[in-house]
C-alpha cells in the first residue's frame, strides 16, 4: 500500500477509495469489468454508457452467415428426396449432390449464391477436391444430422481450414504440409483442453517453470496458478517504453532448459503488438538451444496485422497453434476455434521419453480408445481428454460449427492473391477508432506494421504528467489506490475500461477495446478520460 503524505482532504479521498476498492480485491480483470458496468449504467453525470472493456466486436461477417442458411435450405430440399412426410425428411444422397446444389443456386440473381458458386469453383479447381464429397460434407454438416466423423475434424473441413491458416498466418513460410487440426468451442476451449492434456500426459508438472509474454490475456496468468497446475511463471515483460514489443533480452530467457513451456498471445492482448522479425528469429534461436521447449501460441488477432507471421510457421515441431474466428468475423457466440500441430512434434517425443511407470499409466488411460495407446498422437489425446476419454467416440466440435468455420475461411480464400475487401474493411474500421481515441487524448499514434490496433493501452500516470506536469503525476501515484481512476470513470462518467494489472501490466495502465463500440464513441471516450483527469487535477490544486 502506498504511504499517505498529503492534506487531510486528500486523506479522506484516499480512505474513500480504499473502501470502494475492497470489494474488488481478488477478482479477475473481467469480473471487475462486469462490476464496473453496473456502476457505469447509472453514472452520476447521466452520460451515455460506454463499455470499451471487452474485445467482443460490434460487426459481423454477413456473407458466410447467409451462405450457411442457403446450405440448410438446400439440405432440407435434398433430404426430402428420400423421405417427405409432414415435417420429416430423410438423408441427402452423395451421388450427384454437387450438380443438384449447383442447379439450386442462382448466382446471377443472388449475391450469396454467387459466393457459393465461386467457392465450388475454388474447391474443384484450386483445391482439387471431389465436389460431391465436399458438398455432402457441407450440407450434412450444416444440417447437423450426424456425429462428427472423423470425430477430431471432418475430412474436407480439415483440408480447407489448413489452407486458410497457411494463407493468413504463415506469411509465405514453407513448412511441412503435415499439420493436423482439432476444431474447438472457441479459443477458450482450445486453451483449456491443451492445458488439461499437457498435465494429464506429464508434459507440465507442479513446480515446472513456464514462460509467459506479458501483458497477456488474463487466463494465461490465472490458470497456471490453480492448484491442479501449480506452475512457476517466468514473465517475459514488454512495456510502454518499448511500445509493447518484447525485447530480445527477454526472449533469451527461453534458452534456459529449466523452462518447459512458453505461452504466447501474438499479437499480444492487451498490448496489441505482433512479434517483429527480430523477435521471431530470437525465438527460433532459443528453441535451437532449448530443443524440448513447448510453445503454445494464441494467434486470434493475427489477421489484423498485414504480413503477420505466426511462431508456428517458424518452429512448427515445438508449437501448438490456437486460432479463433471470433474476433475477425464477429462470431464470439458461435464459439469457433481450432488447434493446429504437426504430425512430427516434440510433444509425442517427450511422451515417448517419460519414465516407464508414467507411460504405463498413460497406456492404461488411453487403452479405452485404441489398441496401441503408446502410439496415440498428442492431438488425439487432446480430443479424448476433452470428453474424459470414455466419450471419445462422440467427441469433436459440432458439425454446424465446423461448417461455419469453413464458410468463414472460404469467404477469404476465394480471393486468393487478391485483396479481400472484408479484411480491408475491418482494418479501416479499427484504424478509424484508434485514430479518434488518440486524437481526443492528444497522444501519438503507433503506426508500426506490427500494431494490430485492436486494443490501446493508456497510461493514466503518463497522461497526467503530459497534461499537468510531474508534480501532479507524483500526487496521483502517492495518494490514489489502484483502480481508483477506473472506478471513478465508470461511476461518474459512465465509461468502462479494463485494468491492465489483471493482464500483468503495471498500475495505471488501462485497456481500451477498439472493437465493441460505434466509431464516433471513441473520440468521446478520450474526452471523458481527460475530463476526469482534470477533476483529479482540480482536487490536487486544492
DRENKELO-403776 format. One record per atom (N, C-alpha, C, CB): y, x, z. Coordinates in steps of 0.02 Angstrom, whole numbers, plus 50000, padded with zeros to 5 digits. Glycine has a CB too. Layout:
N
YXZ;...
//
This chain:
542
499405004350000;500005000050000;500625004550000;500014995150062;501125002549964;501735006549961;502145005750025;502145004649901;502475011050044;502905010850103;503545006950087;503075017950129;503825003550137;504454999950128;505035004350153;504444993050166;505565004650113;506145008550135;506795005650108;506075015850113;506854998950109;507464995850085;507754991350138;507324991850020;508184986650118;508544982350165;508084976950192;509144979250131;508344973350244;507954967850273;507824962450220;508334964850333;508314961350175;508214956450121;507624958450077;508864955750078;507594964850062;507034967350022;506384966750059;507154974550002;506394967850125;505784967350165;505504960250163;505934969350238;505934955250165;505714948250161;505374947050093;506304943450171;505694949450039;505404948649973;504724951949969;505874951649919;504674957750000;504044961549998;503494957650033;504134968450031;503654954950093;503144951150131;502934944850094;503414949450199;503424941450063;503264935450025;502784937149968;503894932149997;502914942749934;502484944849879;501784946549903;502794950849843;501754949849962;501104951549990;500694945250004;501184955550054;501004940250033;500654934050048;500434930449985;501104929450090;500864930349935;500714927049872;500134930349835;501324926849827;500074936949843;499564940649806;498894940849841;499804947549794;498874939049906;498254939549944;497684935549913;498364937250015;497844929549889;497314925249863;497014927749797;497564918249855;497344932749766;497094935449703;496684941849713;497664936749656;496664944249776;496304950449789;495564949449774;496404952549863;495274954249739;494564954149724;494384950349660;494204951149780;494854946449633;494714942849572;494764947449511;495194936849564;494384945849458;494434949449396;495064947649358;493814948149353;495234951649307;495854950549270;495874943649237;495934955949217;495314941449211;495304934949177;495354929249227;494674934149134;495044930149286;495074924949337;495794924249364;494584926549395;496134929949372;496844929749393;497254926249341;497114936949405;497104927549277;497474924349223;497404916749225;497234927049155;496804914349241;496704907049246;497134904149302;495954905449259;497194907849358;497604905449413;498344905349393;497504909849476;498554910349356;499244910749333;499414904749287;499374917349296;498934902549249;499044896949204;499254890649242;498424895449163;498944889549299;499104883649340;499834883949363;498624883249401;500054889949382;500754890749403;501234889849345;500854897549436;501054892749288;501494892749231;501604885749202;501234897249177;501084881649205;501134874849178;501654870649216;500454871449180;501774872449280;502264868849322;502814873549344;501914865649384;503044877849298;503524883049315;504194880149339;503644887749256;504534883949380;505134881549414;505724880449367;505334886449468;505734883849311;506294883049264;506164877649212;506424889649229;505574874549217;505384869249170;505384871849098;505854863349177;505204878349090;505144881249024;504504878748990;505154888949028;504454879648924;503814878148892;503294883248915;503894878348814;502684881048921;502134885148945;501904889748888;501534880748970;501924896348900;501734901248850;501184905648878;502344905548828;500574904548854;500004908348878;499814913648827;499404903648893;500044919748838;499864925348795;499364929848830;500494929448775;498944926848872;498454930648910;497824931948871;498294927048973;497474926848851;496824927748819;496894929748746;496404921448824;496374932848719;496384935048650;496094930148601;496024941448644;496024923848621;495754918848576;496254917448520;495574912248614;496074918548456;496554917548401;496714910148392;496274920448337;497324908748369;497524901848357;497504900248282;498234900448385;497074903748245;496954902248175;496194901748163;497274907748128;496004898548108;495294898148090;495214899748016;495004891148107;494634902047998;494454902747928;494164896047904;493944908647916;494484893047854;494274886447831;493724886847778;494864882647802;493734892047738;493274892447681;492544892147703;493394898847641;492364896147752;491664896347775;491464889847809;491554902147822;491924886847847;491754880647882;491634874847832;492324878747930;492064874347781;491964869147731;491324870347692;492564868847683;491164876747679;490544878347644;489934876347686;490524885847627;489984877347751;489434875447795;489294867947789;489584877347868;489834864047788;489744856747782;489414854947716;490424853247787;489574858547662;489264857147598;488514858947598;489624860947542;488344864247633;487634865947640;487254860347674;487544872547679;487544857747728;487214852247764;487164846147720;487604850647829;487694844547684;487694838647640;487154839147587;488394837747607;487114844947554;486594845947504;485904845847536;486694852447465;485844849047595;485204849447628;484914842647644;485264853347692;485334838047666;485094831247681;484884827747617;485654827247717;485284828647564;485104825647500;484434828347475;485654826947448;484344834947479;483724837947453;483124836147496;483804845547449;483244835447561;482694833647607;482424826647592;482924834047680;482844822347566;482634815447552;482174815047492;483244811047540;482084820547458;481614820647402;480894820147426;481704826947359;480764822147489;480084821947515;479964816047562;479934828447552;480444814347603;480414808347646;481094805147647;480184810147719;481114798547639;481754795047640;481654788147671;482054794447568;481654787947737;481544781747775;482094781047827;480844781747808;482484775747823;483054774547868;483464780947875;482814772047938;483514783647937;483884789847949;483424795947946;484234789648017;482814794947923;482324800347921;482284803447851;481634797747943;482334810047850;482234813747788;481694818947800;482894817147763;481434821747746;480894826647752;481164833747754;480404825947695;480794838147721;480984845147718;481184846947647;480404849647742;481594852147640;481774854647574;481174858247544;482384859347578;481174858847479;480634862347443;480914868547409;480294857747391;480534873947413;480774880447388;480874880547312;480284885847407;480384878347275;480404879147203;480994875347172;479754876847172;481414879047138;481974876047102;482564874047145;481734870147067;482574876047209;483114873747253;483784876747234;482944875547326;483784882947209;484414886047188;484714882247128;484314893447170;484284880347082;484514876647023;484784869747044;483954875746972;484434866447090;484664859847113;485324860547150;484134856647159;485404865947189;486024867047226;486604868247177;485944872947274;486484872247126;487004873647076;487214867147041;486754878747024;486724862747027;486884856446995;487284851847042;486234852846972;487174852647106;487524848647157;488264850647161;487194849347226;488404857047152;489084859647159;489534857547101;489064867247165;490164856947116;490674855447065;491224860647069;490954848147075;491074866747046;491544872247056;492214871447020;491234878647033;492224867446967;492854866446932;493304861446967;492724864046860;493004857247009;493374851847042;493534853347115;492984845447037;493144857747146;493154858447219;493194865847236;492534855147251;493694867947275;493794874947293;493214877547335;494444875847331;492944873447379;492374875547420;491764876747376;492214870247473;491644872247329;491074873147283;491174879347239;490984866947240;491804880647222;491944886647182;491744892947222;492694886947163;491904893147286;491704898847328;490944899347331;491994898047399;490604893847343;489874894047347;489564896347281;489594887147366;489854894247225;489614896447160;489714903947152;489974892647104;490294906447174;490414913747172;489924917447217;491144915247193;489794914547275;489324917647322;488624918047292;489314913747388;488404912847257;487754912947224;487724918447172;487594906147193;488254919047133;488284924347082;488244931247115;488924923747040;488614932147170;488604938547206;487904940047232;489104938447263;487574935047260;486904935847290;486404937947236;486674929347324;486454934947178;485974936347124;486134942847088;485954930647073;486764943947071;486944949647029;487064956047068;487554948046988;487424955547124;487604961547161;487104963447215;488284960547193;486784958547245;486294960047297;485584959847270;486364955047353;485484957147210;484814956647178;484314953147222;484554963647160;484534947947257;484084943947298;483824938047258;484444941647363;483244935447279;482944929847244;483324923447263;482184929147262;483604920147213;484054914547226;483734908947265;484324911847161;483124906947247;482794901447282;482684903247356;482114899847249;482474909447369;482364911547439;483004911147480;482074918747441;483554913647451;484184913847487;484444906747499;484704918047450;484444902647446;484714895947453;484304891847503;484714892347386;483654892447502;483244888747551;483394891047622;482504889547535;483484897647630;483654900247697;484334897547720;483664907947697;484814897347674;485474894747691;485444887347709;485964895847633;485094883447669;485074876247680;484684874547742;484764872747619;484074877147749;483674875647808;484004878347871;482964878647801;484324884247864;484664887047922;485234882647945;484924893947906;485634880147898;486194875747915;485944869247945;486624874347853;485384866647919;485094860447947;484794861548016;484564857747899;484594867748030;484284869248095;483614865748104;484744867348151;483214865448050;482584861648052;481974865848071;482464858347987;482084872048092;481524876248111;481764881548161;481194879548049;481284884448197;481434890048240;481674895948197;480814892148283;482064900548225;482224906648187;481584910548172;482724911048226;481434911448108;480844915248086;481044919848029;480264910448065;480984926448038;480794930148099;481284928848156;480744937648084;481044929648216;481464927548273;482064932148284;481044927248336;482004938548267;482574943048277;483154941348231;482364950448266;483004940248167;483524938448118;483174935848055;483984944548101;483474930948022;483204928447959;483244933947906;483604922047935;482764933947861;482674939647815;483294940947772;482084938347770;483524936147734;484094937247689;484744937647728;484134931547638;484774934247785;485354934847828;485474942047849;485264930347891;484934945447869;485004952447889;485274956647831;484324955247912;485024955547771;485234959447714;485984958547700;484834957547652;486214952347702;486914950847688;487374953447743;487024943347678;487164952547806;487584954847862;487634962547863;487304952347928;487094965947844;487124973247840;487644975447788;486434976147823;487664971947732;488144973547680;488864972447705;488014969447617;488954967147744;489624965747772;489844971247820;489624958947808;489394973447865;489564978647912;489734985147876;488994979747962;489344986847825;489474992747785;490174992347753;488934993747731;490334986547727;490954985647690;491574985747735;490934979147653;491504983347797;492094982547840;492174988047893;492054975947875;491624991347913;491664995847971;491485003147957;491204993348024;491165004547901;490915011347890;491415015847854;490275011147850;491925013047822;492435016947786;492115021447733;492845021147836;491615018947698;491305022647644;490795027847666;491815026047605;490685028447731;490205033447756;489495031547733;490225033847833;489145036447706;488475035347679;487955037047732;488365039647614;487735032047768;487225033147820;486565030347795;487435029847887;486005032347824;485355029747803;485335022147805;484795032647846;485045019147753;485035011847747;484435008947784;485025009747673;484375010647848;483825007847887;484085004547951;483315013347904;484665001347945;484944997748002;484554991248013;485694996147990;484444989648077;484134983348096;484634979248136;483474984548137;484624972748127;485114968348160;484774963348205;485524964848109;485154961348257;484954955848301;485574951648314;484654958448368;485654946048277;486224941648291;486164938548361;486264935948238;486744937948394;486754935648464;487294930348474;486864941548511;487274927248532;487774922148550;488434925548568;487514917748610;488764928148517;489394931648527;489294938748550;489814927848576;489844942548550;489814949448575;489654949648649;490464952948562;489834944248685;489694943948757;488954944448770;489974937448787;488554940348736;487834940448745;487554947248725;487494934848704;487824950048671;487584956648649;487664961748704;487964958948586;488244961848737;488364966548791;487864965448848;489074965848817;487784959248869;487324957648924;486614959648907;487354950048941;486384957948846;485704959548826;485584967148825;485554956648757;486074970848799;485994978148793;485964981248863;486574981248753;486424979548907;486414982248975;485744980749008;486994979449016;485514974549002;484894972549034;484304976549008;484764965049023;484244977448942;483674981048914;483714988548927;483614979748840;484314991348929;484384998348948;484094999549018;485115000648945;484244994949063;483994995549131;483244994349133;484354990449177;483014989049100;482294987349101;481864993049074;482174981049059;482134996749026;481755002048994;481915008949023;481875002048921;482235009049081;482375015249118;482805020249079;481715018649138;483215017649033;483675022048996;484315023149034;483825019048927;484495018549078;485015019749128;484725017649196;485675015849112;484865021649246;484585020549313;485145021149365;484015025549328;485055017949423;485565018649475;485745025849489;485315015349540;486395027049492;486635033849504;486785037749441;486145037549544;486575035349382;486715038749320;487475038649305;486325035549261;487705043949273;488405044249253;488475041149183;488655051549254;488965036649177;489115033849112;489865034749099;488915026349108;490035036449037;490735037349018;490995030848988;490815043248968;491635029349002;491955023248977;492655025148954;491975017649032;492835023148891;493525024448870;493975018948898;493575024648792;494455020948937;494895016148971;495615017148948;494845016949048;496015011648952;495845004848975;495325001648928;496475000548979;494954996848956;494404993848918;494294986748940;493764998048926;493974982748897;493784975848912;493454975648980;493314973048856;493724971349024;493554971349095;492804971649111;493834965249126;492364967749077;491654967949096;491334974849091;491264963249053;491594979149047;491314985949042;491444989949106;491594989548982;491954988049143;492084991249208;491714987649264;492834991349223;491624981149258;491324977149311;490564977549313;491524969949305;490244976949254;489514976649251;489184982949281;489284975749180;489404989149263;489074995049291;489094995349367;489385001249264;489584992049398;489644992249471;489224987049507;490354991349491;488924982449469;488494977449501;487894980949532;488264972149449;487634977749584;487094980849623;486474982349581;486904976449681;486344978149530;485734979349491;485804985349444;485574973149450;486414987849434;486514993749392;486714999749434;487034992349338;487244999049474;487475004249520;487555011049485;486975004949578;487945010949431;488055016949391;488695020549414;488095015249317;488735026849399;489325030849415;489765031249353;489135037949441;490375028749357;490815028549300;491225034949293;491295022549305;491225037849234;491645043449216;492145040949165;491225049649188;492785040549184;493285037349142;493595042349094;493825034249185;493615040449031;493955044348979;494615040648965;493515045148913;495135042848999;495765039049001;496185040248939;496155040849062;496505034848917;497075035448870;497675032248904;496915031848800;498275033848882;498855031248918;499435029848870;499075036048972;499955027048898;500545025048860;500875031148827;501045021548905;500895036748862;501235042648836;500915045048771;501225048248887;500245044048765;499885046148705;499765040248658;499225049348724;500165034948667;500115028848627;499405025948627;500335030248554;499075026548684;498415023748697;497855026848655;498425016348685;497995032748626;497475036348590;497105040848638;497775040448531;496455041048633;496055045348677;496145052648657;495295043348675;496215057048706;496345064048691;495685067748680;496745067448747;495725073348644;495125077348631;494855080448697;495285082948580;495305081848743;495095084648808;494655079548846;495705086548851;494845073248841;494435068048874;493745067448841;494805061248872;493725067848775;493085067148739;492615072948756;493205066948663;492885078748771;492465084448789;492025083148850;492885090548801;492225078348891;491815076548949;491115074348928;492155071048990;491055071648867;490415069148843;489905074648832;490505065248779;490125080848829;489665086448819;489235087748880;490055092648802;489425085048937;489045085948999;488375082148993;489455083449061;487805085648997;487155082248990;487005077349046;486615087448987;487385077749101;487285072849155;487565065949137;487625075349219;487985065649086;488235059149062;487715056149016;488935059949027;487445050549036;486895047449000;487125042748944;486455043649048;487705039648953;487925034648904;488685034648898;487665027648924;488915032048842;489625031448828;489755024448801;489875036948777;490155020448837;490305013648818;491015013248790;490225008748878;491075010348730;491705010448692;491895003448671;491635015048630;492545001948673;492824996548633;493304999848584;493194991048678;493174998948519;493545002548467;493684997948408;493145008848444;494324996448394;494934998248430;494924995648502;495554995548394;495294999048544;495254997748616;495564991048634;495595003348654;495324988348689;495604982348720;495724984148793;495114976048713;496364984648813;496964981748784;497414986348743;497354978848839;497254992748737;497704997348703;497784996048629;497465004348712;497274992948598;497294990848528;497294996648479;497894986448516;497075002648501;497075008448457;496355010448438;497435014348491;496265011748374;495625014248349;495595021848357;495515012248275;494995024548362;494915031848364;495155034748297;494175033748378;495575039948301;495785043248240;495245048248217;496465046848250;495365051348160;494855055748131;494685061648176;495085058348063;495185064148213;495065069848258;494615067648316;495725072648286;494735061748342;494325059248397;493605057948374;494625052748426;493525055148314;492855053948288;492475060448278;492905050148221;492815065548252;492495072048243;492295075048310;492965076748205;492725074048361;492575076748428;491965073248458;493185075848475;491885066748445;491295063148469;490665065748435;491375055548457;490705066948370;490145069948334;489945076748365;490305070848260;490455080648380;490335087248409;490015086648478;490985091248413;490255081848518;489975080848585;489245078748582;490385075448623;489075074548534;488375072348526;487935078248506;488325066648474;488195082748465;487795088648446;487645093048506;488175092748392;488085092748557;487975096748617;487625092848672;488645099348643;487625086348667;487285081948715;486875076948674;487795078248763;486325079348642;485975075348591;485625069148617;485485079648557;485535068448682;485215062448710;485725057148731;484785064448770;486365058248715;486885053548736;486785046848702;487575056348719;486815041548743;486775034648719;487495032048709;486375030048769;487625028948652;488295026248638;488235018848621;488645030148580;488655014748652;488715007748633;489435006648613;488515002848691;489555004648550;490235003648526;490334996248508;490375008048465;490844993248538;491034986348526;491624986448478;491214982548593;491504984448415;492004985348362;492304978648339;491684988848303;492374973948385;492604967248366;493284967248332;492624962748427;493724972048350;494394972348321;494444977048262;494894974348375;493884979948240;493894984948187;494184982348122;493214987448175;494074975948107;494304973148043;495054971948042;493934966648029;495404973248098;496134972748098;496474979448084;496364970148166;496064984548069;496324991248054;496094993247984;496094996548107;496564994547939;496384996747872;496065003747876;496994996847825;495515004547839;495185011047840;494825012547905;495675016447826;494665007347943;494325008348008;493645011547997;494235001648045;493465016048043;492805019148041;492475018648110;492855026548018;491895015648111;491515014948173;491165021348191;491015009248167;491095022648255;490705028348280;489985027948255;490715028548357;489735021748247;489045020748224;488925024048156;488895013248219;489425024148113;489325027048046;489285034648048;489895024948000;489505037748103;489525044948109;488955047748150;490175047148138;488755044248203;488185046348244;487705040348252;488425049048315;487425038048196;487025031848198;486405032348242;486815029948129;486105038148245;485485038948284;485605037448358;485205045948276;486185039048383;486335038348455;486685031948473;486745044148478;486855027848424;487345022448435;487055015448423;487945023448391;487235010848467;487135003748456;487825000848440;486805000248519;487864997248384;488484994048363;488474986748383;488584994848286;489014984448413;489104977348428;489704974948388;489214976048505;489604969348351;490154966448314;490154958948326;490094967948237;490754955948324;490814948748331;491284946048278;491084946948402;491124940148251;491534936648202;492084932548236;491104932248158;492094932448302;492504927648338;493254928548327;492364928148411;493504934648329;494224935748326;494494934948256;494384942748353;494204938448208;494464938248139;494434931248109;494074943148095;493884927748122;493774921348089;493934915348134;493064920948065;494214916548193;494394911048237;493794906948257;494914906648205;493274910348281;492624907048292;492344908548361;492124909148239;492774908948412;492534910448479;492054905148505;493114911248528;492164898848485;491724893448507;491044893448473;492044886948496;491004896548415;490364896948379;489884901948412;490484898748306;490154906948448;489754912248480;489354916048428;489294909248533;489684920148389;489374923648332;489454931148340;489684921248266;488934934448364;488944941648371;488324944648338;488974943648444;488304951248336;487724954648307;487654961648338;487784955048229;487034963648350;486864970348373;486564974048313;486364970248434;486784980248301;486524984248246;486304991048273;487054985148190;485724993348250;485505000148267;485015002648215;485185000248337;484935009148211;484495012448163;483755011748183;484675019748155;483315011848132;482595011848147;482405018248184;482185011148082;482675023848161;482545030248194;483115031648242;482455036048142;482995031048306;483545031248354;483345034848418;483785024348370;483845036948455;483735040648517;483435036248572;484385043748541;483545029748568;483295025148619;482535025148620;483575018048607;482235024548561;481505024648557;481225031448577;481265022848486;481585036748559;481355043548578;481375044448654;481795048848544;481895042048686;481945042748758;481405038748794;482635040548782;481245032848768;480715028748798;480045032448792;480665021748764;479925035548735;479295039248725;479235045248772;479235041548653;479805047748796;479805053548841;479785051748915;480405057848828;479775045348931;479765043249001;479125045649036;479825035549006;479155046549101;478545048249138;478005042849128;478705048949213;477385044949132;476825040349118;476835033949159;476175043949130;476985034149225;476995027749262;477495022749234;477155029149335;478075025149212;478585020649184;478365018049116;479255024249179;478045022349076;477805020049010;477255014849019;477555025948967;476825015849068;476295010949082;476585004249104;475805013649135;477085004649147;477424998549169;477714994749110;477985000249219;478044998349064;478334995049005;477804992448958;478794999948969;477254996048950;476714993548908;476444986948935;476134998748905;476384986549001;476144980249031;476654974649021;476014981249106;477294976349024;477814971249016;477794968248945;478504974249030;477764972648895;477824970248826;477154968748793;478194975248785;476604969548829;475944967848802;475884960348786;475394969848851;476324956348815;476334949148801;476514947748728;476814945648847;476884952348696;477154950848629;476864955148574;477894951648630;476474960348591;476194964648540;475574968248567;476714969748515;475114969848521;474514973548541;474644981048549;473964972548490;475214983348523;475394990448529;476084990948560;475374994048459;476144989248624;476804988948656;477164995648658;476724986548727;476795001148657;477135007648659;477505009148594;476625013148672;477375005248542;477725006148478;478245000748466;477225006148421;478354996448514;478854991048506;479544994148505;478794985748562;479924993548450;480594996548446;481054993748499;480894995548376;481554997748517;482014995648569;482384989248550;482515001148584;482564988448487;482914982348467;482484976148477;483144982848394;481824976748466;481374971148479;481294970048554;480684972448447;481344975248593;481334974548666;481944970648690;481294981448701;482524971948658;483124968148675;483004960648660;483734970648635;482704959248602;482554952248584;482084949148635;482244951948513;481554952648652;481064950048701;481384949048769;480464954748706;481764953948792;482084953448858;482594947748860;482424960048876;482894946148802;483394940748801;483084934048818;483714940448733;482424933548814;482074927348831;481524928748882;481774924048769;481664933648926;481194935348981;480484936648955;481174929849033;480424939548897;479804941648865;479344935748849;479444946748909;479204931648899;478724926148890;478924921248836;478634922548954;479574920648823;479824915948772;480054919648709;480394911648801;479784925548699;479944929648641;479834925748576;479534936048640;479304921648574;479134918148512;479654912848493;478454914848519;480074910848540;480614906048524;481304909248534;480554899748568;481334915848530;481974919348539;482364919448473;481864926548565;482944922248475;483354922848415;483944917948417;482944921648353;484474919848384;485064915648379;484904909448337;485654919548348;485194903748355;485054897648318;485204898648244;485464891748346;484814895448202;484904896548129;485574894148104;484354893048091;485864888548128;486534886848104;487044892248120;486764880348135;486984895448178;487454900848195;487354906848149;487364902948268;486724908448133;486604914048087;486894912648018;485844915348082;486824906447995;487094904747928;487854904947928;486834897847906;488164902847983;488894903347986;489114910647983;489164900048051;488744915248015;488904922248008;488864924447935;488424926548051;488344922247900;488264923947830;488844921347788;487604921247802;489054915147800;489604912247761;490254915947774;489684904847778;490404917647837;490994921647851;490964928247813;491074922947927;490374931447815;490284937847780;490394937147705;489584940747794;490124931847676;490184930847604;490904929447582;489734925147582;491304926147625;491994924947606;492364931547592;492364921047660;492134936847624;492424943447613;492074947247557;492404947547678;491414947047557;491024951147510;491144949247437;490294950547526;491294942947424;491384940947354;491974944647321;491494933447349;492424947247362;492994950947334;492824958147317;493584950747382;492274960647344;492024967347332;492584972547338;491704967747263;492784975647283;493284980947286;493994978347283;493174985847230;494084971747277;494744968847275;494984967147346;494754962447231;495624966047353;495904964447418;495724957247438;496674965347418;495484956547499;495304949947525;495944946547550;494764950447582;496164941047520;496794937847541;496784935347613;496954932147495;496184933647637;496144931347707;496274937147755;495444928247721;495984942947741;496114948847782;496864950347782;495714954847756;497174950047723;497884951447717;498304946547758;498094951247644;498124940147754;498504935047791;498454936247867;498244928047774;497854938047891;497774939447963;498194945447984;497034940747979;498174950647943;498554956647959;499304955147961;498414962147907;499554951347913;500264949847910;500484945447968;500434946447845;500044940747988;500204936448045;500274940448110;499654931048054;499784944848122;499804949048182;500414953648180;499154953348187;500564956448122;501144960948115;501794957348133;501184963748044;501884951248109;502504947548123;502584946248198;502504940848085;502044944348230;502084942948302;502234949348342;501434939748326;501894954748322;502004961148354;502734963348346;501534966548325;502994962648285;503694964648271;504184960448312;503844963948197;504064953848315;504524949448351;504544951048425;504324942148340;503964952348454;503934954048525;504324960448539;503204954748549;504204965548499;504524971948509;505284971548496;504214977248464;505474967448448;506184966648433;506534963348493;506274962248369;506214958348522;506514954948580;506574959648639;506104948748599;506074963848649;506074968548706;506484974748692;505354970548724;506684975648629;507064981448607;506684987948622;507744981548641;506044987848606;505634993848613;505344995548545;505064992848667;505185001948536;504975004548472;504275002148453;504995012148473;504185000548389;503524998748363;503085004948358;503584995448293;502425003848364;501945009048348;501605006848283;501405010048407;501835009648227;501585007648162;501065012548135;502155007148112;500745016248180;500215020848159;499635016948130;499975025348218;499275019748081;498735016148048;498165014148095;498455020247992;498105017448152;497565015848199;497725009848244;497425021748243;498345007348241;498545001848285;498344995048256;499315002148298;497874991648289;497654985048267;498194979748280;497004983148301;498624981048329;499184976548347;498944969748373;499634975448287;498314969348390;498054963048417;498324961748487;497284963048418;498434967248524;498734966948591;499314971948595;498204968548645;499764970548641;500294975248658;500274976448733;500994972648636;500314982748753;500374984448824;501104985748840;499934990648842;501374982048888;502074982748909;502084985848978;502444975848908;502414991448984;502504994649049;503164992149079;502495002449042;503114987849129;503704984849159;504144990149192;503494979549210;503834995149220;504225000449254;504625004549202;503765005049294;504305006149146;504665009749093;505225005549064;504175011949038;505074999049056;505584994449030;506174994049078;505274987549018;506034993849143;506554993549194;507004999749191;506254992849264;506695005549183;507085011749179;507505011949115;506615017949181;507205009649060;507555009648996;508175005148999;507085007348941;508104999349033;508654994549034;509174996049088;508364987649046;508934998349147;509394998649204;509395005349241;509234993249252;509025010249217;509055016849248;508475018349295;509685017549284;508415024649312;507845027049352;507875024449424;507825034649352;508485023449450;508545020849518;508215014049525;509275020449539;508315009849475;508015003149477;507245003649471;508294998849420;507015008149429;506285009049423;505995011249491;506125014349369;506325015949523;506075018349589;506065012549639;506515024149615;506565008349636;506605002549680;506004997949670;507264998649668;505854996549607;505274992149593;504624995249617;505234990649517;504545001649604;503925005049623;503845005049699;503915012249597;504405005349735;504375005849808;504314999149842;504995009349833;504624994049815;504714987749852;504314981749828;505424985949851;503974982349772;503614976549747;502874978049740;503914974349680;502474973449766;501754974449767;501474973149697;501414969749818;500884975649688;500524974749624;500464967349607;499824977949628;500574965649545;500504958849518;501114954449532;499894955549547;501614956949568;502184952649586;502554950349523;502664956349633;502684954849477;503044953049416;502644947949376;503194959249373;501994949049371;501554944549334;501564937549364;500834947349333;501534937349431;501544930949467;502214927349456;501424932149542;502774930949463;503424927849454;503534925449383;503984932749474;503284929349335;503354927449265;503024920749251;503064932949220;502454919649282;502114913249273;502454907649314;501374913849294;502584909149377;502844904049423;503554901749405;502834906749495;503984906449385;504684904749371;504804903249297;505134910349392;504504907349253;504674907049182;504154903649139;504794913949156;503554902349165;503044898849127;502684903249076;503354893249092;502704909849085;502374914449039;501784917749073;502874919849013;501194917549040;500594920649067;500404926649025;500004915549068;500384932449058;500134938649028;499544940949070;500694944149023;499234946549051;498664948949090;498824955649121;498044949549046;498554956649180;498664962749219;498254968449189;498494961649292;498584973949172;498234979649144;497764983149191;498724984549118;497894982449257;497474985949306;496744983649300;497734984649377;496644977249285;495954974749278;495584977849220;495964967249269;495954980849173;495654984249116;495604991849127;496054982849053;495834994049186;495825001149200;496475004749186;495285004349162;497015000949172;497675004049161;498035004849228;498104999749113;498625007849227;499005008949288;499395002649307;499475014849279;499605002349370;500024996849392;500674996649352;500184997549468;500894990649336;501494989849297;501364988549223;501924995849304;500734989649201;500554988349131;500314981149124;500004993349107;500604977449077;500414970549064;500194969948991;501004965649079;499664965848980;499404964948913;499664958348883;498644965048913;499924958848822;500124952948784;499654952248724;500874953448760;499364946348716;498954945048657;499394942448601;498394939948673;499344945548542;499724943348484;499324938148443;499904949248439;498804935248474;498344931048436;498414923548449;497644933048452;498614921548508;498474914648527;499074910048536;498094914648590;499664912048510;500244907648514;500584907148446;500754910248567;500964901748434;501354901448372;501814907548366;501774894948370;501914909748305;502284915948293;502984915948324;502344917148218;503324910248321;504004910048347;504044911048423;504324903448329;503484910348458;503484910948531;503514918248555;502874907648559;503344922948512;503304929848535;503994932848549;502934934148485;504484931048510;505164933148524;505394930048590;505654931048467;505204923848602;505384920448664;505054923748725;505184913048661;504434925848718;504094929348773;504464935648791;503364931048753;504674939448741;505054945548755;505704943948792;505214949148690;506044938648772;506664936748806;506534934648878;507004931048768;505984931048890;505824928748958;505664934749004;505224923848957;505334939748976;505184945749015;505834949249035;504724950648975;506294949848988;506934953149004;507354948949052;507324954348939;507304942349046;507684937949091;507454938849163;507604930649070;506794939049173;506524940049240;506694947049266;505764938949242;506644951949223;506824958849244;507554959149267;506704963749186;507984955449233;508684955249253;508774952149322;509084951249202;508374947049338;508394944049405;508184949049458;507934937749409;507674953049443;507474958349489;508044963349499;506834962049463;508394964849444;508944969649447;509514966949489;509194971349377;509654960549484;510174957449524;510004957749599;510294950149503;509364956649615;509144957449685;509244964749708;508404955349692;509094969349664;509164976449679;509894978149695;508914980849620;510364975449656;511074976849667;511314973949733;511494973949609;511014968349756;511204965549820;511014970049878;510894958649829;
//
